[in-house]
Amino acid sequence: MRAADLPALQRRLAEFAAARNWQPYHTPKNLAAALSVEAAELVEIFQWLTPEESARVMDDAGTAHRVRDEVADVLAYLLQLCEVLGVDPLDALAAKIERNEHRFPVGGARRTPGE
């Protein structure tokens, strides 16, 4: 998938929801909650793995399939949320990277995540 495909995927998701009359349920609150649930399902796959086991998670076909499905669910809800809110996800990401480049300059003092 290329960046140019994102609007097409968003249209496809919108058409899928419209065909099932799901738009009334696709509020920002509901989509954000669904996104959180799907992200938690992705985390669940890794929950009790060691760092080494987690690095090899795609080696097992069954687990790899689950990971791909959950990644797809997270992305689908994120794209739908962006569509409803009028957020361009690629523009938002580019702006965030730029802010982080200024916030965390190369060679600057190292900060731990979450500070």
C-alpha positions as CSV (number, residue, x, y, z in Angstrom):
1,M,0.0,0.0,0.0
2,R,1.2,3.5,-0.9
3,A,0.2,6.7,0.8
4,A,-1.9,7.5,-2.2
5,D,-4.0,4.4,-1.4
6,L,-5.1,5.8,2.0
7,P,-8.0,7.9,0.6
8,A,-9.1,4.9,-1.4
9,L,-9.1,2.7,1.7
10,Q,-11.0,5.3,3.6
11,R,-13.6,5.5,0.9
12,R,-13.9,1.7,0.9
13,L,-14.3,1.6,4.6
14,A,-17.0,4.4,4.4
15,E,-18.8,2.5,1.7
16,F,-18.7,-0.7,3.7
17,A,-20.2,1.0,6.7
18,A,-22.8,2.8,4.6
19,A,-24.0,-0.4,2.9
20,R,-24.7,-1.7,6.4
21,N,-26.2,1.5,7.7
22,W,-23.5,1.7,10.4
23,Q,-22.8,5.5,10.0
24,P,-25.0,6.4,13.1
25,Y,-22.7,4.3,15.2
26,H,-19.4,5.7,13.8
27,T,-19.2,8.7,16.1
28,P,-15.8,9.9,17.1
29,K,-16.4,8.5,20.6
30,N,-17.4,5.0,19.4
31,L,-14.5,4.9,16.8
32,A,-11.9,5.9,19.4
33,A,-13.3,3.3,21.8
34,A,-13.2,0.6,19.1
35,L,-9.7,1.7,18.2
36,S,-8.6,1.2,21.8
37,V,-10.2,-2.2,22.0
38,E,-8.5,-3.4,18.9
39,A,-5.1,-2.0,20.0
40,A,-5.6,-3.9,23.3
41,E,-6.3,-7.1,21.3
42,L,-3.0,-6.5,19.5
43,V,-1.2,-6.0,22.8
44,E,-2.8,-9.2,24.1
45,I,-0.8,-11.3,21.6
46,F,2.4,-10.0,23.1
47,Q,1.4,-9.8,26.7
48,W,3.4,-12.6,28.2
49,L,6.1,-13.0,25.6
50,T,9.7,-12.2,26.4
51,P,11.4,-9.5,24.3
52,E,13.1,-12.3,22.3
53,E,9.8,-14.2,21.7
54,S,8.0,-11.0,20.7
55,A,10.7,-10.4,18.1
56,R,10.0,-13.8,16.5
57,V,6.2,-13.5,16.7
58,M,5.8,-13.5,12.9
59,D,7.7,-16.8,12.6
60,D,4.5,-18.7,13.7
61,A,1.9,-18.7,10.9
62,G,-1.1,-18.7,13.3
63,T,0.3,-15.9,15.4
64,A,1.4,-13.9,12.4
65,H,-2.2,-14.2,11.0
66,R,-3.6,-12.9,14.3
67,V,-1.1,-10.0,14.4
68,R,-2.0,-9.0,10.8
69,D,-5.7,-9.1,11.6
70,E,-5.3,-6.9,14.7
71,V,-3.1,-4.5,12.9
72,A,-5.7,-4.3,10.1
73,D,-8.4,-3.7,12.7
74,V,-6.4,-0.9,14.4
75,L,-5.7,0.8,11.1
76,A,-9.3,0.5,9.9
77,Y,-10.7,2.2,13.0
78,L,-7.9,4.8,12.9
79,L,-8.7,5.6,9.3
80,Q,-12.4,5.8,10.0
81,L,-11.8,8.1,12.9
82,C,-9.6,10.3,10.8
83,E,-12.3,10.4,8.1
84,V,-15.1,11.4,10.6
85,L,-12.9,14.1,12.2
86,G,-11.4,15.4,8.9
87,V,-7.9,14.6,10.0
88,D,-5.4,13.7,7.3
89,P,-3.4,10.9,9.0
90,L,-0.3,11.4,6.9
91,D,-0.2,15.1,7.4
92,A,-0.7,14.6,11.2
93,L,2.1,12.1,11.3
94,A,4.5,14.3,9.3
95,A,3.7,17.3,11.6
96,K,4.3,15.1,14.7
97,I,7.7,13.8,13.4
98,E,8.7,17.4,12.7
99,R,7.8,18.5,16.2
100,N,9.7,15.5,17.6
101,E,12.8,16.3,15.5
102,H,12.8,19.8,17.2
103,R,12.0,18.4,20.6
104,F,14.6,15.6,20.5
105,P,17.5,16.9,18.5
106,V,20.2,14.5,17.4
107,G,23.1,14.6,19.9
108,G,20.9,16.3,22.5
109,A,20.5,15.1,26.0
110,R,18.8,11.8,26.0
111,R,15.4,11.6,27.7
112,T,13.6,8.5,28.7
113,P,10.3,7.8,27.1
114,G,7.4,9.4,28.9
115,E,9.3,12.4,30.2
